[in-house]
Amino acid sequence: MSELLNFNFPPEPAVDRVTLFADVILPLPLPKLYTYRIPFEMNDEVLVGARVIVQFGAKKVLSCIVAEIHENAPAEYQAKYILDVLDDTPIITAPQLKLFKWIADYYMCTLGEVINAALPSALKLSSESRIQLHPQYNPEEDELILAPQEEKIIFALQQNQALTFTEVGNLLQLKSSHKFIKSLIQKEAIIIYEQVSDKFSPKVVKKVRLSEHFVQEEGMLEELFNQLTPLPKQLDILLNYLQKVPVHQDVHLNYKGLEKSTLTGNPHLSASSVNTLIKKGVLEQFDQIVSRFPMDNEPQQMPMALSEHQLQAKDEILGLFKEKDSVLLHGITGSGKTEVYIDLIKHALEGGGQVLYLLPEIALTAQIVTRLMKVFGDKLGVYHSKFSDNERAEVWQGVLAGRFQVVVGVRSAVFLPFHNLSLIIIDEEHEASYKQYDPAPRYNARETALVMASLQGAKTLLGSATPAIESYYNCKSGRWGLVEMNKRFGKAQLPSIELVNTREEQQRKNMHSHFSAKLLTAIEERLHRQEQVILFQNRRGYAPFISCEECSWIPKCKYCAVSLSYHKYNNELRCHYCGYHEHMPHDCPACGATTLKSMGFGTEKVEDELKLLLPNAEVQRMDLDTTKKKNSYQQIIADFETGRTNVLVGTQMVTKGLDFENVSLVGILNADTIINFPDFRAHERAYQLFVQVSGRAGRKGKPGAVIIQTRDPLQPIFRKVHSNDYQSLYEHEIEERLRFSYPPFVRMIRITVKHGEEHTAENAAIVLAKDLADRLGKQQVLGPEVPYIFKIRNLFLQEIHIKLPREHTNLKAAKGQIAQAIFNVKLLPDFKGLRIVADVDPV
């Protein structure tokens, strides 16, 4: 193994050539860039932003990104040679490299962690990547000219199906086998999977067409009809094909053919007859590479004409863009912000620029993409984590090549290689989903997009019915522009809001499980009128926990300091923090009693009980458990849009951005758990959730109603929700934050100390907090303290909160001091195995 990886070049001839070195970004959490020597013959091939293959350490072979090319050899070590070049042109642009460096600096992580998060897996490879024969390559039929080493690889793949890079090296007994692997990829004889190289596998569809002589030679088609007359099933196939591909009108249409599944998937046609016609030579089957993204050939439609109110907002935005780089569009729910976005995208494309449209949740992309596809067709790309590696790589390459001028995506879309960005739209900009929690980089896509726009000279439009307090403050302080839309589109009105006191309802025996009589009656009325209902409960699963009625035993996670949630569908108890699960016990392990009872309720229980209480309702659930599959979001939304379901139960996924014209009732089942949360943003978040989910009702002219169930209807937040009074919320919140030093007046950094031993975590946190207080001042450092969930994945946690005033603080220097304090604590012998995580701007 070591002989294979220790790469040595022969002595260089004595000619006057410049020795060049490359600083590369390895996909590893390394504090510094690593320097490699560029072989003379690669001097013109190695480019900044391109991928190269290098050996790192004794055994690792990795692809990495070239960050800089220079003539300075490293003083601390002898530079190894770059093994190979993967890209003829850079896959990362200059503005991207600047953005990645900013992310690493601002969010206190390494460039390697940023690159690892940014690049799709299909654009990364390592020594453990595997190769296999290309699905379309047939060694018996394809007459490729192969080197002896390449033939050896192909033969081995025929025997073994797959080989790692290391195994190929051992097979060829060469110090470097990469050039032969690269050659076979270029010849489309092999592909790399798991961690795929640039030649990822395309999407292929099987098509059929009439054999050429039936179309080209006169009279042959009539003769074919006569031959098939005694064979009605085969004749039906031919007639169906000609109906969809009218070759008698244009013979050239036959060249494109028809997807085979169109014929074989038709229940009125015989699939075996299709295959018989192929065997007879009447039809010929062929493969065609197609885009993974639908509607490539759909005719584009004109966007809806803007209303007077929308036109005014658009003109105000364009006017403010002349003075400001960022504008906040504060439009109430249902005001038609999306149509304004579409018009602004159209305006940007006419100017020759690219557009990034960010959404906080994958669930939102289904509806938005359908609307945008109708307008922008194949100019539109979609980018999110539910896509396969190949699909994400296709979008990456499409943006790089300029094929996709508009990209809709979730937070990871900020990493895409835009080169001519003119507009970024951040929809539902207040959403906490824009923040990445684990692993590093712990970036906020909203803030990253603003920096990205600055680096590329683009404008940023942020939109929300319930803006983040920090965003509205930026407008009030003059940093951003502000445009407001206070009227719903068309004849739609804001829904009426009614509070139901569940404490009183229980006393009157008007509660049916977790539903008040008023809510159940309202649901029945809507279903009778063939209208739809959305029910919001901010917990998934069947019940938050179970308990023994005799001894009060509650099952806990083995690895986290939380109770296990009961999921009835799988009859299991599950931890929502680490994923640990176990079967639901039949009796109490502590006392043996069989009186185990579920406590509280989640979306699964709501769905279950509603089906019993209202058997005529078609109920569907949308939460993390029901949306794990790739297309599950689209299916659930499509079923609700088409009326196949009429009650949608969900978590936060149902609260934002979705547009259903037939929804006339929204029910919030347990408002109190959202309000009474130990966080300085609790009231802001509660207001946002209540207003957003309420905004799903009455969007297309039908009167909408919202019923909120609470045990404390006198909470001040309900008055603000009832009157849709964001201004009052903002004024109260901004005063509180100024008084108690919270964002936007300070920058917050949360330091989490983790260790397998509780006392070690506590002692390390005390030492770190003291060092930080000495460096930054006691007023700026709070803690350490034990968090609400004090153990996750077998690690005990301690938290330190740092508040840095925005005025008179050198942020870069302060972060340098924090990083040094963390480094010093990790060096102490008492704290081996310690993990410390810095989260800048936690949300």
Buried (B, 14 or more C-beta within 10 A) or exposed (E): EEEBBEBEEEEEEEEEEEBBBBBBBBBBEBEEBBBBBBBBEBEEBBBBBBBBBBBBEEEBBBBBBBBBBEEEEBEEEEBBBBBBBBBEEBBBBEBBBBBBBBBBEBBBBBBBBBBBBBBBBBBBBBBEBBBBBBEBBEBEEEEEEBEEBBEBBBEBBEEEEBBBBBBBBBBBEBBBBBBBBBBBBEBBBBBBBBBBBBBBBBBEEEBBBBBEEBBEEEEBBEEBEEBBEEBEBBBBBBEBBBEEBEBEEEEEBBEEBBBBBBBBEBEEBBBEBBBBBBEEEBBBBEEEEBBBBEBEEEEEEEBBEBBEBBEBBBEBBBEBBEEBBBBBBBBBBBBBBBBBBBBBBBBBBEEEBBBBBBBBBBBBBBBBBBBBBBBBBBBBBBBBEBBBBBBBBBBBBBBBEEBBBBBBBBBBBBBBBBBBBBBBBBBBBBBBBBBBEEEBBBBBBBBBBBBBBBBBEBBBBBBBBBBBBBBBBBBEEEEBBBBBBEBBBEEBBBBBBBBBBBEEBEEEEBBBEBBBBBBBEBBBBBBEEEBBBBBBBBBBBBBBBBBBEBEEBEBBBEBBBBBBBBBBEBEBBBBBBBEBBEEBBEEBEEEEEEEBEBEBBBBBBBBBBBBEBBEEBBBBBBBEBBBEEEEBBBBBBBBBBEEEBBBBBBBBBBBBBBBBEBBBBBBBBBBBBBBEEEEEBBBBBBBBBBBBBBBBBBBBEBEBBBBBBBBBBEBEBBEBBBEBBBEBBBEBBBEEBEEEBBBBBBBBBBBBBBBBBBEBBBBBBBBBBBBBBEBBEEEBBBBBBBBEEBBBBEBBBBBBBBBBEEEEBEBEEBBEBBEEBBEEBBEEEEBEEBBBBBBBBBB
